[in-house]
Amino acid sequence: MMGDGMGADSLMPWGIVGALAWLLVVAGAVLLVIWAVRAFPGRRYIQGAPAPVQPQPAESPQDVLARRFALGEISAEEFERARALLRGEPPTA
């Protein structure tokens, strides 16, 4: 008999609610797995991940002077005069 609340039609709304509940459970599980993979501490060692950047040591003044001389930015006289100043020697005339 129709409309007595005892047929397949009477369970229809609860079937949709149950399907939506399972959909939410599955979506939550997928999101949990994605979060766990991203939060894993060893993630940076996965192939293709960029290596950590190591800071370069600061150049000493002598190294800067030698590099500038090697590049031709300063002359030999300027190099000798600056090197003497860096070593604490009195300037020559």
N, CA, C and O atoms as a GROMACS GRO file, in nm:
protein
  372
    1MET      N    1   0.082  -0.116   0.000
    1MET     CA    2   0.000   0.000   0.000
    1MET      C    3   0.088   0.125   0.000
    1MET      O    4   0.190   0.127   0.068
    2MET      N    5   0.050   0.226  -0.074
    2MET     CA    6   0.132   0.345  -0.087
    2MET      C    7   0.102   0.443   0.027
    2MET      O    8  -0.010   0.454   0.076
    3GLY      N    9   0.208   0.514   0.066
    3GLY     CA   10   0.188   0.617   0.165
    3GLY      C   11   0.182   0.567   0.308
    3GLY      O   12   0.159   0.646   0.399
    4ASP      N   13   0.202   0.437   0.331
    4ASP     CA   14   0.197   0.388   0.468
    4ASP      C   15   0.334   0.390   0.535
    4ASP      O   16   0.347   0.349   0.651
    5GLY      N   17   0.439   0.438   0.464
    5GLY     CA   18   0.572   0.446   0.523
    5GLY      C   19   0.642   0.313   0.529
    5GLY      O   20   0.741   0.300   0.601
    6MET      N   21   0.596   0.213   0.455
    6MET     CA   22   0.652   0.080   0.465
    6MET      C   23   0.700   0.027   0.329
    6MET      O   24   0.692  -0.094   0.306
    7GLY      N   25   0.746   0.108   0.240
    7GLY     CA   26   0.790   0.059   0.111
    7GLY      C   27   0.930   0.107   0.077
    7GLY      O   28   0.996   0.172   0.159
    8ALA      N   29   0.975   0.075  -0.045
    8ALA     CA   30   1.107   0.117  -0.089
    8ALA      C   31   1.114   0.268  -0.100
    8ALA      O   32   1.221   0.327  -0.080
    9ASP      N   33   1.002   0.330  -0.131
    9ASP     CA   34   1.001   0.476  -0.143
    9ASP      C   35   1.022   0.545  -0.010
    9ASP      O   36   1.073   0.657  -0.007
   10SER      N   37   0.986   0.484   0.098
   10SER     CA   38   1.000   0.548   0.227
   10SER      C   39   1.146   0.553   0.273
   10SER      O   40   1.179   0.634   0.360
   11LEU      N   41   1.234   0.470   0.219
   11LEU     CA   42   1.375   0.468   0.258
   11LEU      C   43   1.461   0.556   0.168
   11LEU      O   44   1.580   0.574   0.195
   12MET      N   45   1.405   0.609   0.062
   12MET     CA   46   1.480   0.687  -0.035
   12MET      C   47   1.558   0.802   0.027
   12MET      O   48   1.677   0.813  -0.002
   13PRO      N   49   1.500   0.890   0.109
   13PRO     CA   50   1.579   1.000   0.165
   13PRO      C   51   1.695   0.951   0.252
   13PRO      O   52   1.802   1.012   0.251
   14TRP      N   53   1.676   0.843   0.325
   14TRP     CA   54   1.784   0.792   0.411
   14TRP      C   55   1.894   0.729   0.327
   14TRP      O   56   2.010   0.730   0.369
   15GLY      N   57   1.864   0.676   0.213
   15GLY     CA   58   1.966   0.622   0.125
   15GLY      C   59   2.057   0.732   0.071
   15GLY      O   60   2.178   0.713   0.061
   16ILE      N   61   1.999   0.846   0.038
   16ILE     CA   62   2.079   0.958  -0.010
   16ILE      C   63   2.166   1.013   0.102
   16ILE      O   64   2.283   1.045   0.080
   17VAL      N   65   2.111   1.024   0.222
   17VAL     CA   66   2.188   1.073   0.336
   17VAL      C   67   2.303   0.978   0.367
   17VAL      O   68   2.414   1.023   0.399
   18GLY      N   69   2.278   0.848   0.359
   18GLY     CA   70   2.384   0.750   0.383
   18GLY      C   71   2.494   0.758   0.279
   18GLY      O   72   2.612   0.749   0.312
   19ALA      N   73   2.455   0.776   0.152
   19ALA     CA   74   2.554   0.789   0.046
   19ALA      C   75   2.639   0.915   0.065
   19ALA      O   76   2.760   0.912   0.046
   20LEU      N   77   2.575   1.025   0.104
   20LEU     CA   78   2.650   1.148   0.130
   20LEU      C   79   2.743   1.132   0.250
   20LEU      O   80   2.854   1.185   0.250
   21ALA      N   81   2.697   1.059   0.351
   21ALA     CA   82   2.782   1.036   0.468
   21ALA      C   83   2.907   0.957   0.428
   21ALA      O   84   3.017   0.990   0.471
   22TRP      N   85   2.891   0.852   0.346
   22TRP     CA   86   3.006   0.774   0.300
   22TRP      C   87   3.098   0.858   0.211
   22TRP      O   88   3.220   0.843   0.215
   23LEU      N   89   3.038   0.946   0.131
   23LEU     CA   90   3.118   1.034   0.047
   23LEU      C   91   3.203   1.126   0.134
   23LEU      O   92   3.320   1.150   0.103
   24LEU      N   93   3.147   1.178   0.241
   24LEU     CA   94   3.223   1.262   0.333
   24LEU      C   95   3.334   1.184   0.402
   24LEU      O   96   3.444   1.236   0.423
   25VAL      N   97   3.307   1.059   0.439
   25VAL     CA   98   3.409   0.976   0.503
   25VAL      C   99   3.526   0.952   0.408
   25VAL      O  100   3.642   0.964   0.447
   26VAL      N  101   3.495   0.919   0.282
   26VAL     CA  102   3.600   0.893   0.183
   26VAL      C  103   3.679   1.021   0.156
   26VAL      O  104   3.802   1.017   0.149
   27ALA      N  105   3.611   1.134   0.140
   27ALA     CA  106   3.679   1.261   0.115
   27ALA      C  107   3.769   1.298   0.233
   27ALA      O  108   3.880   1.347   0.214
   28GLY      N  109   3.721   1.275   0.354
   28GLY     CA  110   3.803   1.301   0.473
   28GLY      C  111   3.926   1.213   0.477
   28GLY      O  112   4.034   1.260   0.514
   29ALA      N  113   3.912   1.086   0.439
   29ALA     CA  114   4.027   0.995   0.438
   29ALA      C  115   4.130   1.040   0.334
   29ALA      O  116   4.250   1.037   0.360
   30VAL      N  117   4.083   1.082   0.218
   30VAL     CA  118   4.174   1.130   0.113
   30VAL      C  119   4.248   1.255   0.160
   30VAL      O  120   4.369   1.266   0.141
   31LEU      N  121   4.177   1.348   0.221
   31LEU     CA  122   4.241   1.468   0.272
   31LEU      C  123   4.341   1.436   0.382
   31LEU      O  124   4.446   1.500   0.391
   32LEU      N  125   4.311   1.340   0.465
   32LEU     CA  126   4.403   1.299   0.571
   32LEU      C  127   4.531   1.240   0.513
   32LEU      O  128   4.640   1.268   0.562
   33VAL      N  129   4.519   1.160   0.409
   33VAL     CA  130   4.637   1.101   0.345
   33VAL      C  131   4.722   1.211   0.280
   33VAL      O  132   4.844   1.210   0.292
   34ILE      N  133   4.658   1.305   0.212
   34ILE     CA  134   4.732   1.415   0.149
   34ILE      C  135   4.805   1.497   0.255
   34ILE      O  136   4.921   1.532   0.236
   35TRP      N  137   4.739   1.528   0.364
   35TRP     CA  138   4.803   1.605   0.472
   35TRP      C  139   4.921   1.528   0.530
   35TRP      O  140   5.026   1.586   0.555
   36ALA      N  141   4.904   1.396   0.552
   36ALA     CA  142   5.012   1.316   0.610
   36ALA      C  143   5.133   1.311   0.518
   36ALA      O  144   5.246   1.315   0.566
   37VAL      N  145   5.112   1.302   0.388
   37VAL     CA  146   5.224   1.297   0.294
   37VAL      C  147   5.298   1.430   0.294
   37VAL      O  148   5.421   1.432   0.291
   38ARG      N  149   5.225   1.540   0.298
   38ARG     CA  150   5.290   1.672   0.298
   38ARG      C  151   5.359   1.702   0.430
   38ARG      O  152   5.460   1.773   0.431
   39ALA      N  153   5.308   1.651   0.539
   39ALA     CA  154   5.366   1.679   0.670
   39ALA      C  155   5.480   1.585   0.706
   39ALA      O  156   5.547   1.605   0.807
   40PHE      N  157   5.504   1.484   0.624
   40PHE     CA  158   5.609   1.385   0.653
   40PHE      C  159   5.745   1.454   0.654
   40PHE      O  160   5.779   1.523   0.558
   41PRO      N  161   5.825   1.438   0.762
   41PRO     CA  162   5.950   1.513   0.773
   41PRO      C  163   6.055   1.476   0.668
   41PRO      O  164   6.140   1.559   0.637
   42GLY      N  165   6.053   1.357   0.614
   42GLY     CA  166   6.153   1.317   0.516
   42GLY      C  167   6.116   1.352   0.375
   42GLY      O  168   6.176   1.299   0.281
   43ARG      N  169   6.021   1.440   0.356
   43ARG     CA  170   5.968   1.471   0.224
   43ARG      C  171   6.073   1.534   0.134
   43ARG      O  172   6.069   1.513   0.013
   44ARG      N  173   6.167   1.611   0.188
   44ARG     CA  174   6.263   1.679   0.103
   44ARG      C  175   6.364   1.583   0.040
   44ARG      O  176   6.438   1.624  -0.050
   45TYR      N  177   6.368   1.459   0.082
   45TYR     CA  178   6.460   1.362   0.025
   45TYR      C  179   6.399   1.282  -0.087
   45TYR      O  180   6.464   1.193  -0.142
   46ILE      N  181   6.275   1.310  -0.122
   46ILE     CA  182   6.209   1.242  -0.232
   46ILE      C  183   6.275   1.288  -0.361
   46ILE      O  184   6.307   1.406  -0.377
   47GLN      N  185   6.294   1.195  -0.453
   47GLN     CA  186   6.358   1.229  -0.579
   47GLN      C  187   6.283   1.341  -0.648
   47GLN      O  188   6.160   1.337  -0.659
   48GLY      N  189   6.355   1.439  -0.694
   48GLY     CA  190   6.294   1.551  -0.762
   48GLY      C  191   6.275   1.672  -0.672
   48GLY      O  192   6.252   1.782  -0.722
   49ALA      N  193   6.283   1.655  -0.542
   49ALA     CA  194   6.269   1.768  -0.452
   49ALA      C  195   6.400   1.847  -0.453
   49ALA      O  196   6.507   1.787  -0.463
   50PRO      N  197   6.393   1.979  -0.442
   50PRO     CA  198   6.516   2.058  -0.444
   50PRO      C  199   6.600   2.034  -0.320
   50PRO      O  200   6.547   2.014  -0.210
   51ALA      N  201   6.731   2.035  -0.338
   51ALA     CA  202   6.823   2.015  -0.226
   51ALA      C  203   6.825   2.141  -0.139
   51ALA      O  204   6.803   2.251  -0.189
   52PRO      N  205   6.850   2.125  -0.010
   52PRO     CA  206   6.859   2.242   0.076
   52PRO      C  207   6.974   2.332   0.032
   52PRO      O  208   7.079   2.283  -0.008
   53VAL      N  209   6.955   2.462   0.038
   53VAL     CA  210   7.056   2.558  -0.005
   53VAL      C  211   7.153   2.583   0.110
   53VAL      O  212   7.112   2.616   0.221
   54GLN      N  213   7.282   2.567   0.080
   54GLN     CA  214   7.386   2.593   0.180
   54GLN      C  215   7.436   2.736   0.162
   54GLN      O  216   7.466   2.776   0.050
   55PRO      N  217   7.445   2.814   0.269
   55PRO     CA  218   7.496   2.950   0.255
   55PRO      C  219   7.645   2.949   0.218
   55PRO      O  220   7.721   2.866   0.267
   56GLN      N  221   7.684   3.041   0.132
   56GLN     CA  222   7.823   3.054   0.091
   56GLN      C  223   7.900   3.129   0.199
   56GLN      O  224   7.850   3.226   0.256
   57PRO      N  225   8.024   3.085   0.227
   57PRO     CA  226   8.103   3.159   0.325
   57PRO      C  227   8.138   3.298   0.271
   57PRO      O  228   8.154   3.316   0.150
   58ALA      N  229   8.150   3.392   0.360
   58ALA     CA  230   8.182   3.529   0.320
   58ALA      C  231   8.326   3.535   0.269
   58ALA      O  232   8.415   3.468   0.322
   59GLU      N  233   8.346   3.616   0.164
   59GLU     CA  234   8.481   3.634   0.110
   59GLU      C  235   8.560   3.726   0.201
   59GLU      O  236   8.508   3.824   0.254
   60SER      N  237   8.687   3.692   0.220
   60SER     CA  238   8.773   3.780   0.299
   60SER      C  239   8.814   3.899   0.212
   60SER      O  240   8.806   3.892   0.090
   61PRO      N  241   8.856   4.008   0.273
   61PRO     CA  242   8.899   4.123   0.194
   61PRO      C  243   9.014   4.090   0.099
   61PRO      O  244   9.022   4.143  -0.011
   62GLN      N  245   9.104   4.001   0.142
   62GLN     CA  246   9.215   3.961   0.055
   62GLN      C  247   9.163   3.886  -0.067
   62GLN      O  248   9.214   3.904  -0.178
   63ASP      N  249   9.062   3.802  -0.047
   63ASP     CA  250   9.004   3.728  -0.160
   63ASP      C  251   8.935   3.822  -0.258
   63ASP      O  252   8.946   3.804  -0.379
   64VAL      N  253   8.865   3.922  -0.206
   64VAL     CA  254   8.799   4.020  -0.293
   64VAL      C  255   8.903   4.096  -0.373
   64VAL      O  256   8.887   4.118  -0.493
   65LEU      N  257   9.011   4.137  -0.306
   65LEU     CA  258   9.118   4.210  -0.373
   65LEU      C  259   9.182   4.125  -0.482
   65LEU      O  260   9.205   4.173  -0.593
   66ALA      N  261   9.211   3.998  -0.452
   66ALA     CA  262   9.272   3.909  -0.550
   66ALA      C  263   9.178   3.885  -0.669
   66ALA      O  264   9.223   3.880  -0.783
   67ARG      N  265   9.050   3.872  -0.643
   67ARG     CA  266   8.953   3.851  -0.751
   67ARG      C  267   8.944   3.974  -0.840
   67ARG      O  268   8.941   3.962  -0.963
   68ARG      N  269   8.941   4.091  -0.780
   68ARG     CA  270   8.934   4.214  -0.860
   68ARG      C  271   9.060   4.231  -0.944
   68ARG      O  272   9.052   4.278  -1.058
   69PHE      N  273   9.175   4.194  -0.890
   69PHE     CA  274   9.299   4.202  -0.967
   69PHE      C  275   9.297   4.101  -1.082
   69PHE      O  276   9.337   4.133  -1.193
   70ALA      N  277   9.250   3.980  -1.054
   70ALA     CA  278   9.244   3.877  -1.158
   70ALA      C  279   9.147   3.915  -1.269
   70ALA      O  280   9.169   3.879  -1.385
   71LEU      N  281   9.042   3.986  -1.237
   71LEU     CA  282   8.945   4.029  -1.339
   71LEU      C  283   8.990   4.155  -1.413
   71LEU      O  284   8.926   4.196  -1.510
   72GLY      N  285   9.099   4.215  -1.369
   72GLY     CA  286   9.149   4.334  -1.436
   72GLY      C  287   9.080   4.462  -1.392
   72GLY      O  288   9.092   4.564  -1.459
   73GLU      N  289   9.010   4.458  -1.281
   73GLU     CA  290   8.942   4.578  -1.232
   73GLU      C  291   9.039   4.677  -1.170
   73GLU      O  292   9.013   4.798  -1.169
   74ILE      N  293   9.152   4.628  -1.117
   74ILE     CA  294   9.252   4.715  -1.056
   74ILE      C  295   9.388   4.679  -1.116
   74ILE      O  296   9.409   4.567  -1.164
   75SER      N  297   9.480   4.775  -1.112
   75SER     CA  298   9.614   4.752  -1.166
   75SER      C  299   9.701   4.681  -1.063
   75SER      O  300   9.661   4.664  -0.948
   76ALA      N  301   9.820   4.641  -1.106
   76ALA     CA  302   9.914   4.574  -1.016
   76ALA      C  303   9.957   4.667  -0.904
   76ALA      O  304   9.974   4.625  -0.790
   77GLU      N  305   9.975   4.796  -0.937
   77GLU     CA  306  10.014   4.893  -0.834
   77GLU      C  307   9.905   4.909  -0.729
   77GLU      O  308   9.933   4.911  -0.609
   78GLU      N  309   9.780   4.920  -0.775
   78GLU     CA  310   9.668   4.932  -0.681
   78GLU      C  311   9.655   4.806  -0.596
   78GLU      O  312   9.625   4.813  -0.477
   79PHE      N  313   9.679   4.691  -0.658
   79PHE     CA  314   9.672   4.565  -0.585
   79PHE      C  315   9.776   4.561  -0.475
   79PHE      O  316   9.744   4.527  -0.360
   80GLU      N  317   9.902   4.595  -0.508
   80GLU     CA  318  10.009   4.592  -0.408
   80GLU      C  319   9.984   4.691  -0.296
   80GLU      O  320  10.007   4.660  -0.179
   81ARG      N  321   9.936   4.811  -0.331
   81ARG     CA  322   9.909   4.914  -0.230
   81ARG      C  323   9.795   4.868  -0.136
   81ARG      O  324   9.806   4.884  -0.015
   82ALA      N  325   9.688   4.814  -0.192
   82ALA     CA  326   9.575   4.769  -0.110
   82ALA      C  327   9.613   4.649  -0.025
   82ALA      O  328   9.571   4.639   0.090
   83ARG      N  329   9.694   4.559  -0.081
   83ARG     CA  330   9.736   4.441  -0.003
   83ARG      C  331   9.822   4.483   0.116
   83ARG      O  332   9.810   4.428   0.225
   84ALA      N  333   9.908   4.580   0.094
   84ALA     CA  334   9.991   4.630   0.203
   84ALA      C  335   9.904   4.693   0.312
   84ALA      O  336   9.928   4.673   0.430
   85LEU      N  337   9.803   4.770   0.272
   85LEU     CA  338   9.713   4.830   0.370
   85LEU      C  339   9.637   4.725   0.450
   85LEU      O  340   9.619   4.739   0.570
   86LEU      N  341   9.593   4.619   0.381
   86LEU     CA  342   9.520   4.513   0.451
   86LEU      C  343   9.608   4.438   0.549
   86LEU      O  344   9.560   4.391   0.653
   87ARG      N  345   9.735   4.427   0.517
   87ARG     CA  346   9.829   4.357   0.607
   87ARG      C  347   9.873   4.447   0.723
   87ARG      O  348   9.935   4.398   0.818
   88GLY      N  349   9.840   4.577   0.717
   88GLY     CA  350   9.876   4.668   0.826
   88GLY      C  351  10.010   4.733   0.805
   88GLY      O  352  10.064   4.794   0.897
   89GLU      N  353  10.068   4.721   0.685
   89GLU     CA  354  10.196   4.783   0.655
   89GLU      C  355  10.173   4.930   0.623
   89GLU      O  356  10.066   4.967   0.573
   90PRO      N  357  10.270   5.013   0.651
   90PRO     CA  358  10.253   5.156   0.617
   90PRO      C  359  10.250   5.175   0.466
   90PRO      O  360  10.318   5.103   0.394
   91PRO      N  361  10.173   5.271   0.418
   91PRO     CA  362  10.167   5.293   0.273
   91PRO      C  363  10.301   5.345   0.221
   91PRO      O  364  10.371   5.422   0.287
   92THR      N  365  10.334   5.300   0.101
   92THR     CA  366  10.459   5.345   0.038
   92THR      C  367  10.427   5.460  -0.057
   92THR      O  368  10.318   5.471  -0.112
   93ALA      N  369  10.525   5.544  -0.072
   93ALA     CA  370  10.504   5.661  -0.156
   93ALA      C  371  10.522   5.634  -0.302
   93ALA      O  372  10.507   5.725  -0.384
   0.00000   0.00000   0.00000
